[in-house]
């Protein structure tokens, strides 16, 4: 069974939007459930993935060439 992760994204994506993230070493499916002041398509970071532990965050870290595909727009 595939995990659905939580992501903070730009306000142009409504809460509940399901996104597929690829080109980062593995494919991740995430749901937008948060916002952030530094997140936005005109800012430094376009998304922020919630990590369950420190080793997961070290594994992925900052990725510059991640690809985002919207699978379903939220509520």
C-alpha positions as CSV (number, residue, x, y, z in Angstrom):
1,X,0.0,0.0,0.0
2,X,1.4,3.4,-1.0
3,X,1.7,6.1,1.6
4,X,0.0,9.5,1.1
5,X,2.3,12.2,2.5
6,X,1.4,15.7,3.7
7,X,2.7,18.8,1.8
8,X,2.6,22.5,2.3
9,X,2.0,24.3,-1.0
10,X,1.4,27.6,-2.6
11,X,-2.1,29.1,-2.1
12,X,-2.8,28.6,-5.8
13,X,-3.4,24.9,-5.0
14,X,-6.5,24.4,-2.8
15,X,-6.4,22.3,0.3
16,X,-7.0,18.6,-0.5
17,X,-5.2,18.7,-3.8
18,X,-3.4,15.4,-4.5
19,X,0.0,15.8,-6.1
20,X,2.5,13.3,-7.5
21,X,6.1,14.3,-7.0
22,X,8.8,12.7,-9.1
23,X,12.4,13.1,-10.3
24,X,13.6,13.0,-6.7
25,X,14.8,9.4,-6.5
26,X,11.4,7.9,-5.9
27,X,7.8,8.9,-6.6
28,X,5.7,10.4,-3.8
29,X,2.0,11.1,-3.6
30,X,1.1,13.9,-1.3
31,X,-2.0,15.9,-0.3
32,X,-2.0,19.7,0.3
33,X,-3.0,20.3,3.9
34,X,-0.8,23.3,4.9
35,X,0.5,26.7,3.7
36,X,3.8,28.4,4.5
37,X,4.9,32.0,4.4
38,X,8.1,31.2,2.3
39,X,6.2,28.8,-0.1
40,X,5.1,30.1,-3.4
41,X,6.0,29.9,-7.1
42,X,7.6,33.3,-6.9
43,X,9.5,32.5,-3.7
44,X,12.5,30.2,-2.9
45,X,10.5,27.1,-2.1
46,X,7.5,25.8,-4.1
47,X,6.5,23.0,-1.6
48,X,7.4,21.6,1.8
49,X,7.1,17.9,2.4
50,X,6.3,16.7,5.9
51,X,8.9,14.1,7.0
52,X,8.2,11.5,9.6
53,X,11.8,11.4,10.9
54,X,15.2,12.9,10.5
55,X,16.6,10.2,8.3
56,X,13.8,10.7,5.8
57,X,14.5,14.4,5.7
58,X,18.2,13.8,5.1
59,X,17.5,11.3,2.3
60,X,15.5,13.9,0.3
61,X,16.7,17.2,1.6
62,X,16.3,20.1,-0.9
63,X,15.6,19.0,-4.5
64,X,15.9,21.5,-7.3
65,X,14.4,19.5,-10.2
66,X,11.4,17.9,-8.6
67,X,8.4,17.5,-11.0
68,X,4.9,18.1,-9.7
69,X,1.8,16.7,-11.3
70,X,-1.7,17.5,-10.0
71,X,-3.7,14.3,-9.8
72,X,-6.9,15.8,-8.4
73,X,-7.8,19.4,-7.3
74,X,-8.9,19.7,-3.7
75,X,-11.9,21.2,-1.9
